[in-house]
Amino acid sequence: MGRKADHFYYENFVEAAGYSCQAADYLVECLKNYDYSGITRMLETMHGFEHNADIKKHEMSSTLAKAFVTPLDREDLAELSQNIDEVADKIEEILQRFYVSQVKRVLPEAILMAEKIADCCRMMVEMLGELENFRKSDKLRSMIIQLNQAEEDCDAFYLDATVKIREQCGNDVLEIMAWKEIYDYMEDCADACEHVADSVETVVMKNT
């Protein structure tokens, strides 16, 4: 019974991260087929993924509030849940910037950056799927490192994409500012994925 109850926590993490994956894949789809006239519909669909991730975070919070014994430190479970939820929030915020800044076209680097974020999300799900076996896993450590390296790759790509904005947008100051902000939000999203990896690493170090 105890093992079954413990499984809830790990399953919740994977399911919550799965919604971030869906959100990231949808972001890629939106940017590849971008049409500003449909931005409201895109935001509604995207919010559905973010809302589902929120539900998983609330389920975790409710369970932690009632649980007498937890498989890991209660604060670590809560922090990891919060960090996972943050990824879905950040992805939604990226699309919201297109709406707020009334962006009418998509730069090619944005699609590539979105694909990199989607890759980070898939790595995150795989890593969390291995967390339940962290005491005997031979793969978890390498998964953490792989996700950290993917975030570093996003950082480097972010710098290159940001440098290109002026030559792509010419003298349109508003468009330059809009794209700088969008890339900032994308970079924040990659950072959010790394924060999940850092939380997992902390859990492993404290419990092995």
N, C-alpha and C positions, 0 to 999 in steps of 0.2 A: 504493500500500500504506500509506504514511504517513497519507494522508487518511482511509482506511478505519479505521486504528487510532485516529486522533484522534476519529473519530465515536463511538467507544465511550463516551468520557467524557461527551459531551453527551447521548447517548441514555440513559446510565445515570441522569443527573440527572433527565431527564424521566420515566423509568419509576419512579424512587424517589418523585418528587413525585406521580406518579399514584396511588400507594398511599395517600398522605396525602389525596388527593381522595376516594378510595373510603372511607377511614375517616371523613372529615368528612361525606360524604353519608349514611353509615350512622349516624353520631351523630344527624343530623337525623331520620332515620327512627325511631331508637330513642326519641327524645324526643317525637316526634309521636304515637307509638303506645305510650307508656310503660306498662309493667306490671312492677312490681318482682319479681313471681314468676318472670319470665323473665330476670332480670339476669345470671345465670350464663351462659346461652346467648348473651346479647348480648356479654358479655366475651370469650367464646371466639371469636366471629366477629370482633370488633374486634381481638383479638390476632393473628388471621391476617393482617390488613392490616399491622399493625405489624411482624410477623415478616418479611413479604415486603419491606418497606422496609429492614429490617435486612440481608437477603440482598443487596440492591443496594449497601448501604454496604460490606459485606464484600467484594463483587466489586470495588468501587472501590479499597478498601485493598489488596487482593491485587494488582491490576493496577499500582497506583502503586509497590508494593514491588519489582516486577519490571521496570518500564519504564525504558529507558535515556534516552529522550526523551519529553517530554510536551508537549501543545499549549499549556498554560499552566503557570505556576509550580506545582510539586508541592504546596507548602504551601497554596496557594489552592484547588487542586482538593480537597485533603483537608478543608479547612475548609468549603467549600461542601457537600461530601457530608455532613459531620457536621451542618451546619445544616439540610439538607433532612430528614435522618433524625429530627432533633429534633422536627419538626412532627408526624410520625406518633406519636412517643412522647407528645407533649403531648395529642394527641387521645385516645389510649388512657387517659391519666391522668384526663381529664375524666370518662369513663364509670366509671372505677374509684372516683371519689369518690362516685358515686351508690350504689355497692355498699358501700363502707366506712361511709358515713354513713347507710345504710339509708333512703335518700330514697324516699318512697312516692308523691309527686306531683311534677309538673313545672310550674314557673311559666312563664307565656307568654313572658316575656322571655328565658328560657333557650333556647327554640326559635328565637327571632329572632337571638339571639347565635350559636347554632350555625349558622344559615343564613349569617350574616356570615362566620364562619370558613370555611365551605364556599366562599363566594365568593372569599375570600382565597386559598384553595388552588387554585382554578381560575385565578386571576390568576398565581399562582406557576408553574403548569405552562406557561401560555402564555408567560410571561417566559423560562423556561428553554428552551422550544422555540425561542426567538429567539436564545439565547446563542451558538450556533455561528456565527452570522453577525454577531457583535457589531462587527466592524471596518467593516462597510458597512450596518448596520441603521439605519433611520430611526425604528424603532418602539421599540427596546429601552429607551431613556432614558425615554420616556413610560410604558412598562409599569412601570418601577421606581418612578416617581413615583406612578402609580395605586395600586400595592400599598402604598406608604407612606401614602397618603391613606386607603386602606381600613382600615389599622391604626389611624390616628387616629380614624376613625369608630367603630371597635370600642372604643377607649378612652373616648370620650364616652358610648357606649351602656352600657358597663360601669359608669360612674359613676351614670348614671340608674337602671340596674337594681339596683345595690347600695343606693341610697337607698330604693327601694320595698320592700326586703325586710321591714322592720319592719311596715309596714302590711299586707303580704300574709301574714306569719307570726304576727302578733299577739305574744303573750307567750311563745311557744315558743322558748326560748333555744337549744335544740339544733338546731332547724330553721333558725333565723336563722344560727347558726354554720356549719351545713352549706351553706347557700346562699351565704354570703359566700365560703366556700372554693371552691365550684364556680365562681363567677364569677371568682375569682382565677385559677383554672386556665384558664378560657376566655380571659381576658385574656393570660395567659402564652402561650397557643397563637397568638393574633394577633401577639404580639411575635415568636414564633418564625418566622412567615411574613415579617415585616419583616426579621429577621436574614438570611434568604435573599436578600432584595432588596438589603440592604446588602453582602452578600458579592459578589453579581453586580456591583453598582456599583463595588466595589473592583477586581474583575477588569478591568472595562472601563477604568477610570482608569489602571491599571498597564500596560495593553497597547495603548493607542491614543495 
